[in-house]
Amino acid sequence: MASPDLLSSAAILAFSLLLLFLFNKRPTGTFPFKKLNLPPGPPGWPLVGNLFQVAFSGKQFIHYVNDLIPVYGPILTLKMGARTMIIISNSEIVHEALVENGHQFASRPAENATRTIFSSNKFTVNSAIYGAEWRALRRNMVSGVLSSARLREFQPARRVAMDRFIDHIRAEAAANDGGVWVLRNARFAVFCFLIHMCFGVDLNEEAVGRVDAVMKKVLITVTPRMDDFLPLLRPFFSKQRREALAVRCEQMETIIPLIEKRRETLRNPTAHPEAAPFSYLDTLFDLNVEGRSPTDSEIVTLCSEFLNGGTDTTATAIEWGVARLIENPRMQARIYEEIEAAMDRNGRNPVNERDTESMEYLQAFVKELLRKHPPTYFSLTHAPVKEGLKLAGYDVPANASLEIYLPSLSEDPRMWKDPAVFDPERFLTGGEKADITGVTVIKMIPFGAGRRICPGLAMGMTNVTLLLARMVQSFEWGPHPDQPKLDFSSKLEFTVVMSRSLRAIVRPRNN
């Protein structure tokens, strides 16, 4: 007997073919859409556009796009069912869209039904429609927890998280003949710190693991499905919607107790002397968005956005960074020389944020790391704020999704000398300039650009730089016997990670 999944797939295919048949029977004069001058792109099928071509190409989406750019140019269109995707791979056009006309393309496209469940109907900094609600949410996050002054207040918590991270690596190495998994350890360290920033608490490892597991489950659940592109197929995905609602319930049950604990702490601080004096959550209790306070469900959403937004991106950068240090011991030695000089100045203490600010080579290494290994292939999707807008001379429909293809920017030979080579020295004094905010020119924008640039840029740069410095200060990193030759190919999970998760050998230094 055929399995339920096989029957469901067959039903979806039959339904799709029926729709195609009915669509093709319509008189051409009844097509309801105005003819637009869209950017060029591959011809598609009626109704589904290029959706099936992409889905059944046998290629990762990034490789599919890579093949299209030489054929259709630096701005191209993919019709993905009900969605129009405009992909931009050219520095000048990206600057036109995000900087010169940033106010016109500062919105976000409509979300799929599942993602709306977890975003509380787009009540997050990243997903909110461009307007008053987005301004209130972003202003609160930046001024409340991500400003330079606030980030300085979290230095003690960051130091505790870094010490815990180094102890974690040391213990794992001692138990495994010096072997450690880089990404897993980095992710744990960053997540611990963000939990402290968000809720004002230091959870034990087991509790951190429970919260982390739920956050991962959320990310998996919101992965796009076929019905996101063809809403007419939604009745066939009722099971998946029920599963998404169950994950949302689990998310609420995990986060609400942390919210209630913080409320109790603020009501009676003397009974909780271990709690942090300030957290992101405190600002959400006082937040006013267009005359109302957020609900507990919306607070859960905003806290989850904060945790998920900064964890995998930072941890991924650390894994790529350690791989580059193992590949080139000279780079590792040069960073350690800078650390030694800083330790001589600060009394042989662990390096801190202020120390790393003066480490010219380390700063150049991190910039090159983000150029060569941006955490995602595409920046967060942009959308026009209204009908009738143009970009590079083409029409941009109001429902279009603007996708900025990052590798083509940071690998552009017009902008970079030897772009395929990993070379931090390009950023040293007298070398190449790269404003990672993209204000002056778009060369590399790992945090996006324009009005929707990532609000966590400063925190992300600080965390990546300090994590790498502490790792090199405490250990010498080398290749593991299981991975004698490093593989720098990538794959897409929540972020762009190494195809083979990096395991390294560490040797404690005598500091």
C-alpha positions in Angstrom: 0.0 0.0 0.0 1.3 3.4 -0.9 2.5 5.6 2.0 0.6 8.7 3.0 3.5 10.9 2.0 3.6 9.4 -1.4 -0.1 9.8 -1.9 0.1 13.4 -0.7 2.9 14.1 -3.2 1.0 12.5 -6.0 -2.1 14.6 -5.1 -0.1 17.8 -5.1 1.5 17.0 -8.5 -1.9 16.1 -10.0 -3.4 19.3 -8.6 -0.6 21.4 -10.0 -1.0 19.8 -13.5 -4.7 20.5 -13.4 -4.0 24.2 -12.6 -1.5 24.3 -15.4 -4.1 22.8 -17.8 -6.8 25.3 -16.7 -4.5 28.2 -16.9 -3.4 27.4 -20.4 -7.0 27.1 -21.5 -7.7 30.8 -20.6 -7.9 33.2 -23.5 -4.7 35.3 -23.6 -6.6 38.5 -23.4 -7.9 37.7 -20.0 -4.5 37.7 -18.3 -5.1 40.1 -15.4 -1.7 41.7 -15.0 -0.3 44.8 -16.6 2.7 44.1 -18.8 5.8 45.2 -16.9 9.4 45.8 -18.1 11.0 43.3 -15.7 14.7 42.5 -15.6 15.5 39.6 -17.9 15.4 36.0 -16.8 14.8 32.4 -17.9 11.5 31.7 -19.5 9.1 29.9 -17.2 5.9 27.9 -17.2 2.4 29.4 -16.8 1.4 29.9 -13.2 4.5 28.3 -11.6 7.0 30.4 -13.5 10.6 29.1 -12.8 9.6 27.3 -9.6 9.8 23.7 -10.9 13.0 24.5 -12.9 14.7 25.6 -9.7 13.2 22.8 -7.5 14.2 20.0 -9.9 17.4 21.4 -11.2 19.5 19.1 -9.0 21.5 22.2 -7.9 21.7 24.3 -4.8 20.0 27.6 -5.3 23.3 29.5 -5.2 24.7 27.4 -8.0 21.5 27.8 -10.0 21.8 31.6 -9.7 25.6 31.5 -10.5 24.7 29.9 -13.8 22.1 32.5 -14.6 24.2 35.6 -13.9 26.5 35.3 -17.0 23.5 34.7 -19.2 21.0 37.4 -18.0 23.3 39.9 -16.4 23.6 41.7 -13.0 19.9 42.1 -12.4 17.6 39.2 -13.3 14.1 37.9 -12.6 12.9 34.6 -11.4 9.2 33.9 -11.2 8.7 31.6 -8.3 5.0 30.7 -8.4 3.1 33.6 -6.9 6.3 35.4 -6.1 8.5 37.6 -8.2 12.2 37.4 -7.2 14.6 40.0 -8.5 18.2 39.0 -7.9 20.9 41.8 -7.9 24.6 40.9 -8.2 26.2 44.2 -9.1 27.7 46.8 -6.8 26.3 49.8 -8.5 22.7 48.5 -8.7 22.8 47.4 -5.0 24.0 50.9 -4.1 21.1 52.4 -6.1 18.6 50.2 -4.4 19.8 50.3 -0.8 21.6 53.6 -0.4 20.6 56.1 -3.1 16.9 55.0 -3.1 17.0 53.3 0.3 13.6 54.7 1.3 11.9 53.1 -1.7 13.2 49.6 -1.1 13.3 49.5 2.7 10.3 47.2 3.2 9.9 43.5 3.5 7.9 41.1 1.3 4.8 39.2 2.5 5.7 36.2 4.7 4.6 32.7 4.2 1.9 31.4 6.5 4.2 29.4 8.8 6.7 32.2 9.3 3.8 34.6 10.2 3.1 32.3 13.1 6.6 32.8 14.5 6.9 36.5 13.7 3.6 37.4 15.4 2.4 38.7 12.0 5.7 40.5 11.2 6.2 42.1 14.7 10.0 41.9 14.6 12.8 44.3 13.7 13.8 42.2 10.7 10.4 41.3 9.2 8.3 44.4 9.9 6.9 46.5 7.1 8.7 49.8 6.6 6.9 52.3 8.8 6.1 53.4 12.3 6.0 50.0 13.9 9.4 49.0 12.4 10.9 52.3 13.6 9.7 51.8 17.1 11.0 48.2 17.3 14.4 49.0 15.7 14.9 52.1 17.8 14.2 50.2 21.0 16.6 47.4 20.1 19.4 49.7 19.1 19.2 52.3 21.9 18.1 49.7 24.5 20.7 47.0 24.0 22.9 47.4 20.9 24.3 51.0 21.3 28.0 51.4 22.1 27.1 52.5 25.6 24.9 49.5 26.3 27.4 47.1 24.8 30.0 48.4 27.2 27.7 47.6 30.1 27.7 44.0 29.0 31.5 43.6 29.1 31.5 41.7 32.4 28.9 39.2 31.0 30.9 38.9 27.8 34.0 38.2 29.8 32.2 35.4 31.8 30.9 33.9 28.6 34.4 33.9 27.0 36.0 32.3 30.1 33.3 29.7 30.1 34.0 29.1 26.4 37.7 28.6 26.9 37.1 26.2 29.8 34.7 24.3 27.6 37.3 23.9 24.9 40.0 22.9 27.4 37.8 20.2 28.9 36.8 18.8 25.5 40.3 18.8 24.3 41.5 17.0 27.5 38.9 14.3 27.0 39.6 13.8 23.3 43.4 13.9 22.8 43.3 17.6 22.0 40.3 17.3 19.5 37.5 19.9 19.6 34.5 20.7 17.4 34.8 24.3 16.5 31.3 25.3 15.4 29.5 23.6 18.3 31.7 25.3 20.9 31.5 28.7 19.3 27.7 28.4 19.0 27.4 27.5 22.7 29.5 30.5 23.8 27.6 33.0 21.7 24.2 31.6 22.7 25.1 31.8 26.4 26.1 35.4 26.1 22.9 36.4 24.1 20.7 34.6 26.7 22.3 36.8 29.4 21.8 39.9 27.3 18.2 39.0 26.6 17.0 37.7 29.9 19.5 38.9 32.4 20.3 35.4 33.6 23.1 32.9 33.4 21.6 29.5 32.7 23.3 26.2 33.4 24.5 24.1 30.4 21.4 21.9 30.4 19.0 24.8 30.4 20.9 26.5 27.7 20.7 23.4 25.6 16.9 23.2 26.0 16.4 26.8 24.8 18.9 26.3 22.0 17.1 23.1 20.8 13.8 25.0 20.6 15.3 27.9 18.7 16.8 25.4 16.2 13.4 23.8 15.8 11.9 27.1 15.0 14.5 27.8 12.3 13.8 24.4 10.7 10.1 24.9 10.8 10.1 28.2 9.0 12.1 26.8 6.0 10.2 27.6 2.8 7.8 24.9 1.4 6.2 24.5 -2.0 2.9 26.0 -0.7 4.7 29.2 0.2 5.2 29.8 -3.6 1.9 28.3 -4.7 -0.8 29.2 -2.1 -3.4 27.2 -3.9 -1.6 24.1 -2.6 -2.0 25.2 1.0 -4.8 22.7 1.8 -2.4 19.9 1.2 -0.1 21.2 3.9 -2.5 21.2 6.9 -0.4 18.7 8.7 2.7 20.9 8.4 0.7 23.8 9.8 -0.4 21.8 12.8 3.2 20.8 13.4 4.3 24.5 13.2 1.6 25.5 15.7 2.9 22.8 18.0 6.5 24.1 17.7 5.2 27.6 18.5 3.5 26.3 21.6 6.8 24.7 22.7 8.6 27.9 22.0 6.1 29.8 24.2 6.4 27.2 27.0 10.1 27.5 27.0 10.5 31.3 26.9 7.5 32.5 29.0 9.0 31.2 32.3 12.2 33.2 31.6 10.0 36.3 31.0 8.1 35.7 34.2 11.3 35.2 36.1 12.6 38.5 34.9 9.3 40.2 35.9 9.6 38.8 39.4 13.2 40.0 39.5 12.3 43.5 38.6 9.5 43.5 41.2 11.8 42.2 43.9 15.4 42.8 42.9 16.9 42.2 46.4 15.6 38.6 46.3 17.6 37.9 43.1 21.0 39.4 43.7 22.5 37.0 41.0 20.4 38.6 38.3 21.9 41.2 35.8 21.0 44.8 36.5 19.7 45.2 32.9 18.5 43.1 29.9 16.9 43.5 26.5 13.7 42.1 28.0 13.5 45.1 30.4 13.1 47.4 27.4 10.3 45.2 26.0 8.3 45.5 29.2 8.4 49.3 28.7 8.0 49.3 24.9 5.2 51.4 23.4 4.4 50.7 19.7 1.8 53.0 18.3 0.0 53.4 21.6 0.1 49.8 22.9 2.4 47.5 24.8 3.5 44.2 23.2 1.7 41.0 24.3 3.6 38.1 25.9 3.4 36.3 22.5 5.0 39.2 20.8 7.7 39.5 23.5 8.5 35.8 22.9 8.9 36.6 19.2 11.2 39.6 19.8 13.4 37.6 22.3 13.6 34.7 19.8 14.6 37.1 17.0 17.4 38.5 19.2 18.7 35.0 20.1 18.5 33.5 16.6 19.7 36.6 14.8 23.1 36.7 16.5 24.0 33.1 17.2 24.6 31.2 14.0 26.0 34.1 12.0 28.8 34.7 14.6 29.5 31.0 15.2 29.7 30.3 11.5 32.3 33.1 11.1 34.4 31.6 13.9 34.5 28.2 12.2 35.6 29.7 8.9 38.1 31.9 10.8 39.7 29.0 12.6 39.9 27.0 9.4 41.9 29.9 7.8 44.2 30.1 10.8 44.9 26.3 10.6 45.5 26.6 6.8 48.0 29.4 7.3 50.0 29.2 10.6 51.8 32.4 9.7 48.5 34.3 10.1 47.9 32.6 13.4 51.4 33.5 14.6 51.0 37.1 13.6 47.7 37.5 15.5 49.4 35.9 18.5 52.2 38.4 18.4 49.6 41.2 18.6 48.0 39.4 21.5 51.3 39.0 23.3 51.9 42.8 23.0 48.5 43.5 24.4 49.1 41.1 27.3 52.3 42.9 28.2 50.4 46.1 28.4 47.4 44.8 30.4 49.3 42.7 33.0 49.1 39.3 31.3 45.3 39.3 31.6 43.0 37.8 29.0 42.5 40.2 26.0 39.4 42.3 26.1 37.4 44.5 23.6 39.7 47.5 24.2 42.8 45.4 23.5 41.4 44.1 20.2 40.7 47.6 18.9 44.4 48.3 18.6 45.2 44.9 16.9 45.6 46.0 13.3 46.2 42.6 11.8 43.4 40.9 13.8 41.0 43.6 12.6 42.2 43.1 9.0 41.8 39.3 9.4 38.2 39.7 10.5 37.3 42.0 7.6 38.8 39.5 5.1 37.0 36.7 6.9 33.6 38.5 6.4 34.5 39.4 2.8 35.5 35.8 1.8 33.0 34.0 4.0 29.8 36.1 4.5 27.4 34.3 6.8 24.7 34.1 4.2 24.6 33.9 0.4 21.9 36.6 0.3 21.2 39.6 2.5 17.8 39.7 4.2 15.1 40.2 1.5 14.1 43.8 0.6 10.8 44.9 -1.0 9.5 48.1 -2.6 7.3 50.3 -0.4 4.8 50.9 -3.2 3.9 50.3 -6.8 5.5 52.0 -9.8 9.1 51.9 -8.7 12.1 51.3 -11.0 15.6 49.9 -10.5 18.3 50.0 -13.1 15.7 51.1 -15.6 13.4 48.1 -14.9 10.0 48.0 -13.3 9.8 46.5 -9.8 6.4 45.1 -8.9 5.1 46.0 -5.4 5.0 42.3 -4.5 8.6 41.7 -5.6 11.4 40.3 -3.4 14.8 41.9 -3.9 17.6 39.5 -3.2 21.1 40.8 -2.9 23.6 38.1 -3.9 26.6 38.7 -1.7 29.4 36.5 -3.2 29.3 38.4 -6.5 30.0 41.6 -4.6 32.9 40.4 -2.4 34.4 38.4 -5.3 34.1 41.2 -8.0 37.5 41.6 -9.7 36.5 45.2 -10.6 36.4 46.0 -6.9 39.1 43.6 -5.5 42.6 42.6 -6.3 42.9 38.8 -6.5 39.4 38.4 -4.9 39.8 34.6 -4.8 42.8 34.8 -2.4 42.3 35.0 1.3 44.6 37.9 2.2 44.0 40.0 5.3 46.9 42.3 4.4 44.7 43.8 1.7 43.1 45.8 4.6 46.3 47.0 6.3 47.5 50.6 6.1 47.7 51.8 2.5 45.8 48.8 1.2 42.2 48.4 0.0 39.4 50.2 1.7 36.1 48.5 2.5 33.3 50.3 4.3 31.3 47.3 5.4 28.2 49.6 5.8 28.2 50.3 2.1 27.5 54.0 2.5 30.2 55.2 0.1 30.5 52.2 -2.2 29.2 48.6 -2.1 32.1 46.2 -2.0 31.2 43.9 0.9 28.0 44.1 3.0 27.9 41.1 5.3 25.5 43.0 7.5 23.4 44.4 4.7 23.3 48.1 3.9 21.0 51.2 4.0 18.0 51.6 6.3 17.6 48.0 7.0 21.3 47.3 7.8 21.7 44.8 10.6 21.3 46.6 14.0 23.7 44.1 15.5 26.7 45.0 13.3 28.8 46.5 16.2 28.0 43.6 18.5 28.7 41.0 15.8 32.1 42.5 14.9 33.0 42.7 18.6 32.0 39.1 19.3 33.8 37.6 16.3 37.0 39.6 16.9 37.1 38.9 20.7 36.3 35.2 20.3 39.1 34.7 17.8 41.5 36.6 20.0 40.7 34.6 23.1 41.0 31.3 21.1 44.4 32.2 19.7 45.6 33.5 23.1 44.7 30.3 24.9 45.5 27.7 22.2 47.5 26.9 19.2 45.2 25.5 16.5 46.2 22.8 14.1 44.6 20.2 11.8 43.0 17.1 13.3 44.2 13.8 11.9 40.6 13.1 10.8 40.8 16.2 8.6 44.4 16.5 7.3 43.3 18.5 4.3 40.8 21.3 4.9 37.7 21.4 2.7 36.7 25.1 2.1 33.5 24.1 0.1 30.3 25.3 1.7 26.7 24.3 2.3 23.6 26.2 3.4 22.1 25.3 6.8 20.8 28.2 8.8 23.9 30.0 7.6 26.7 29.2 5.1 28.8 26.6 6.9 31.7 24.4 6.0 30.6 21.3 4.0 32.5 19.2 6.6 32.2 20.5 10.1 35.6 21.6 11.4 37.4 19.5 14.0 40.7 20.8 15.2 43.6 19.9 17.5 44.4 22.5 20.2 47.5 22.8 22.2 47.2 25.0 25.3 49.7 27.9 25.4 51.8 28.9 28.4 50.4 32.4 29.0 
